[in-house]
């Protein structure tokens, strides 16, 4: 369960970075 949460957090971070780039760019 802990690993799964860590995995989801990583995905959220990646998506957040992508969205940030889209908003800035």
ABEGO torsion letter per residue (X at the ends): XAAAAAAAAAAAAAAAAAAAAAAAX
